[in-house]
Amino acid sequence: MKQADLDRAVARATGETVSTIKRLGFLLAEPSDGLDPEADEHGPYVIDWDELEAQRHEAETRRPRYEPAVA
C-alpha cells in the first residue's frame, strides 16, 4: 500500500480531509515492531484522539469569553 492510498483510506474512515490526514502523518505499522495496544507508552506514532479532543475542549473552556460592548 502506498502512502497516498493509506491517506485516502484514513480520510474516508474518519471523515477528515486528505490534507489533514497527511499533516497528521499516519503510517502503516510493521508487524515486526511488536506494538502492544494495551501498553501505557505507545511511542511517537500513536495519538490518543479522545485525549487530544479532551485537551482541546479544556483549552477552549479556559479561554476568557468577552461580551460585546455597546458604546
C-alpha positions as CSV (number, residue, x, y, z in Angstrom):
1,M,0.0,0.0,0.0
2,K,1.3,3.4,-0.9
3,Q,1.2,6.4,1.5
4,A,-1.4,8.2,-0.7
5,D,-3.6,5.1,-0.6
6,L,-3.3,5.0,3.2
7,D,-4.1,8.7,3.5
8,R,-7.2,8.4,1.4
9,A,-8.4,5.3,3.3
10,V,-7.9,7.0,6.7
11,A,-9.6,10.2,5.4
12,R,-12.7,8.2,4.2
13,A,-12.9,6.3,7.5
14,T,-12.5,9.4,9.7
15,G,-14.4,12.0,7.6
16,E,-11.3,14.2,7.6
17,T,-9.7,15.8,4.5
18,V,-6.8,14.0,2.9
19,S,-4.7,17.1,3.6
20,T,-5.5,16.8,7.4
21,I,-4.5,13.2,7.3
22,K,-1.2,14.0,5.5
23,R,-0.5,16.6,8.1
24,L,-1.1,14.2,11.0
25,G,1.3,11.7,9.4
26,F,-0.4,8.3,9.6
27,L,2.0,5.3,8.9
28,L,1.5,1.6,8.4
29,A,2.6,-0.4,11.4
30,E,5.1,-3.1,10.8
31,P,4.2,-6.5,12.3
32,S,7.8,-6.9,13.4
33,D,7.5,-3.7,15.5
34,G,5.6,-5.6,18.2
35,L,3.4,-2.7,19.3
36,D,1.2,-3.6,22.2
37,P,-2.0,-1.6,22.1
38,E,-2.5,-2.1,25.8
39,A,0.9,-0.6,26.7
40,D,0.9,2.7,28.6
41,E,3.5,4.2,26.4
42,H,2.8,3.7,22.7
43,G,5.7,5.8,21.3
44,P,5.7,8.8,19.0
45,Y,3.4,7.5,16.2
46,V,0.3,6.8,18.3
47,I,-2.2,9.5,19.1
48,D,-5.0,9.1,21.6
49,W,-7.7,11.0,19.8
50,D,-10.0,11.1,22.8
51,E,-7.3,12.6,25.0
52,L,-6.4,15.2,22.3
53,E,-10.1,16.2,22.0
54,A,-10.4,16.5,25.8
55,Q,-7.3,18.7,25.9
56,R,-8.7,20.9,23.1
57,H,-12.1,21.2,24.9
58,E,-10.3,22.0,28.2
59,A,-8.3,24.8,26.5
60,E,-11.5,26.2,25.0
61,T,-13.3,26.4,28.3
62,R,-10.3,28.2,29.9
63,R,-10.3,31.0,27.3
64,P,-11.9,34.1,28.6
65,R,-15.3,34.9,27.0
66,Y,-15.7,38.5,26.2
67,E,-19.1,40.1,25.9
68,P,-19.7,42.5,23.1
69,A,-19.9,46.1,24.4
70,V,-22.0,48.9,23.0
71,A,-20.6,52.3,23.3
